[in-house]
Amino acid sequence: MYNRPVIFALLSILVASIEPAVASPINVTNSSLVTLQTNDSLLFSIASDCSPAQMQILLGGVPLSEPLASIPGTSGVYVPGILFSGTLESQDGSLSIPLTDPDATRLGLPAGDMLLTPGSRSGGSYSGPIDLLSAAVTLTPQEAATLFTSGEAVIDLQNIGAAITFGYSGVPIGNDFSASLISPGGAQSVGARVTQVDCAHPNADAPEPGTLGLLIIGLTMVAARFHQFLRAPRRFLAVWGRLPAGVPSGPGPSGAPLASETRPLRAFNPPFVCGLPPCGAPSKLRYVADSWLPWLPPGR
């Protein structure tokens, strides 16, 4: 018969290990400097009362002082090793549109990928060179209506490159981000309001492979032991009032300890003791228990 608790435990662990581990986003709206590790995301919730035909976004931070590489076909440069994937999403997740970075397109990267390029900033708490992400997206009237029906949309910027820090000391991260909404025909451009900024760490709760393997082994052993524990009482009931073959009803004729003459019962091999007979219980059952567990105190 299959050990059903063990099978159930293994299947449960397998499903849990396949499911992606995603930690709850952290509200960083009031943070000035936010560091993103690989696969981390910055989520900007924006609000607007209009239905734009196009959106342009910018996010800056203190420069990394890394070597730059040329962008083919232009005089522009970018920071190798830093790469983001950007999407514009509805609040309920029903619509997701990749952002477009023309420089990433020139490098043959897929839609949504964004390069880190040098720029400059003046005013506020910091003035000087910066590194920035920039991208744009074109919307149909239906997409614009879906995105801003609830008054808010989400811009998801996921780091798929090396670690990087965005922002400037003393300035909330939301002030370092801008989303310009352009009306049909380009006659009007307004800035979207940043209502909240979240940082998502999808790998924060994921166990290391070695830890997951040890967890599987440990839970499997526990499940197997528990299954044997549940079956142990039925084995005791099975021998109540009668003795299996090979068990003498009294002391052995050779005068040797009883356990040495009931060794055939080792085939039962119950790992746990459940329902040991109390004092005064039939001696036959006590003999069986004593032969199974010779380390118990005599007469138990």
N, C-alpha and C positions, 0 to 999 in steps of 0.2 A: 504494500500500500504506500502511496506517495505521502511524504511528510508535508501535509498541506500548510501548516503554519510557516515552515521554512520557505516553501514556494511563494506564499503570500508576501513574506518579508522581503525576499529577493526581488519580486516584481515591484513592490513599493519603492525600494531603494533605487531600482533601475529607472523608474519613472521620475523620481526626484532628481536623479543625477542628470537626466536628459533635459529636464526643464531648465531654461536659463535662469541664472541667479541674478536678480535685479534688486538693488537696494532702493529704498525710498529716496526721492530727490530731496536735497537739502536747500532750504531757502537761503540764498546768498544776496538778496536784494540790497542789504545794507553793508555788504563787504566791499572793500576797495580793491583788494588783490585776490584773484581766484586762480589757483593752479589746477590745471587739467592734466591728468595722466592719460595714457593711451586708453581709448574707448570711453573716456568720460565725456559728458555732454553739458553744454550750457543751454538752458531753455529760457528764452525770453518771451514772456507773455505780453502781447501788445494789444492796444485797443484803438479803435477808430470809428468815427461816425460815417465815413464815406466808403464807397466801393471803388477802389483804385483799379486802374488798368495795368499798372506796373509798380513794383516795389524795389527799392535799392537799400542795401544794408551795409553798415560799416561797424567794425569792432576793433579797437586798438589797445596797445599796451606798450610798455617800455621795451625797446629793441633788445634782441638777444645777442647782438654783436657776433653773429655767426657769418661765415663766408657766404657769399651770394652767388647764384647761378643765373645765366641769361635765359630769357624767354625767347624761343625761336620766332623770328619774323618781327620782332619789336626791339626797342631799346630798353625795355623793362627788365627787371631782375626779380628774383624771389629767393626765399630761404629754403634750401633743400632740407628734407627730413621732417618738415612741419607740413602736415596736410590735414584738412578738415573736410567733413561731409555735411552739407547744409540742406535742410528742408524747411518748407513753410507748411504748417499743418493747422487744421481746424482744431478747436478746443476739444471736440469729442473724438478726434482721431479718424473721422470718416474720410478726410481728404488730406493727401500729402503730396506736395509738389517740390521736386528738387530745385535748389537754387543754381544759378549759372554764373560761373566765373570765367570770363573770356580767356584769361591767361591759362587757366587749367585746361580749357578746351584746346588751346594751341599746343599743349604738351601731350594731347591725346588722352587725357584723363576722362573718366566717365562723368555723366551729368551729376551735379551735386557736389563734386569735389572742388575744394577751394584752396588756393595757395596763400601763403603768408608773404606779403610784399612790404618793402620799406615805404614810409611816409613821414609826415611831420605834423606837429600839433603846437598850437600857441594858445596862451590864456589858461586861466584856472590854476590848479596846483602844479601843473607841469607844462613846460614848453620845450620843444626840441624834437629830435628824431623819434619815430615810433615804428613799430611793426603792426600791420593791420590786415584784417580779413575783409574782403569786399565781394559782393555778389549782387545779382539782380534776378527778378523773376517777372514774367509777363502773365497776366491773369485774364481769363475770359470773364464776362459779366456773371456767368453762373458760378464760377469758382470764387470770385470776389464776394458774391452774396453768401455762398456757403461758409467761407472763411470768417466773415464778420457778422453773421446772423446773430450770434450771441454777444457781439461787441468786442470779442477778443479772438486772437489767433496766436499761434506759438511758432517761434523760429527756433529750430533745433540745430545747434552747431556741435557736431560730434568730432572729437579729436581722434583721428586714425593715424597720427604720426607720433612724434616724440613729445615728451612733456613740455608744457609751456604755461606761463603765467600771464594773464590779461589784467588790465586795469592800471590805475595810478594811485599812489598813496594819498589817502585823505579824501578820495572821491568815490562815491558809490558806483559799483560796476554798471548799474543801469545808465549812468550818465556817460559812460564810455562807449555806449552802443547807440546807434541811430538807425531808424527805419523810415525812409522817405516814401510816402505814398503819392503816386503820380496819377492824375485823373486822365480819362480818355482824351487823346489828342495832345497830352502834355501841357495843357494850359495852366494847370495848377499843381502844386506840390506842397504837401503838408507832412509834418512829422507825426508818426504814431506815438502814442503814450505807452511807455514801458510800465506796466502795472506790477510785474514780479519777475525775479530772476531766480532760477533754480539750477542746482548742479547735481547731475545724476552720476553715480558711480556704479556701473553695472557689475563690476567684479568685486565689490566690497565684501559680499557675503558668500562668495564662491569658495568652497574648500579646496585645498591643494589636492592633486591626484592621489598622493600618498595617504592623506587624511581620509579621503573618500574610500580608498581601498580598505583601510583599517576599520572604518565604520561599517562597511559591508560585512567583513569577516566577523566583527564583534556582534552585530545584530543577528547574523545567521546563527552563531553559536547560542545566543540567548534564546532565539526562537526554537531551536532544536531541543534545548534543555527544558524549556517551558512545555513543549509538546510531550516530552517524556514524563514530566512531572504530572501532567493531566492524566496520562495513561497509568501511572503507578497505582492509584487506588483500585483500579479494575483488576490489576494483577493480584493485589492482596485479597480481594473478594473472590478471585478465581480459586485460591487455595484454602479459603476458609472452610474448616470442617473436614478437609481431606488433604492428603499429602501426595505430591507427585512421586513417581517412581524413583527409588534410590534414597528416600529419606526415611530413616528409621524412626519408630515411634518412641524410642527411649534411648538411653545411652548406648553407644556402640559396643558390640561384643568384645572388641579388642581393648576397650577402656580408653580409647583415644578421644580427644575432644570432639564434640559433635560436629564442629565446622569441617573437620577433615573428612568426615564420613558423609557429608551432604554436598560435596563439591559439584555433583551434576547440576545443582540448582544455579550455579554460576551462569548458566545459559540465559536465565531470566535477566540478570544484570540491571536491576532498577537503579537509576542514578540518584533518586531522591527517596526519602522516607515520608510516607503520608499515611496517617491512620495506624501507627504502631499500636498493637493491642495493649490495653491498660493492664494493671495488675489483676490477676484472676481470670484473664482471658484464656481460652483453650490453649493447652500447651503445644498442640500441633502447630498452630499459627505462630506461636512464639519461637518454636524451633526453626520454622522456615525463615522468620525475620532474622533470627540469630545467625543462620547460615548465610543469608544474604549480606548482613552487615556485622561481621564478627567483632568489629571494634566497639560496638555498643556495650554498655555495662551489662553484666550478667543479670538475668531475670527481668530484663526490660521487655 
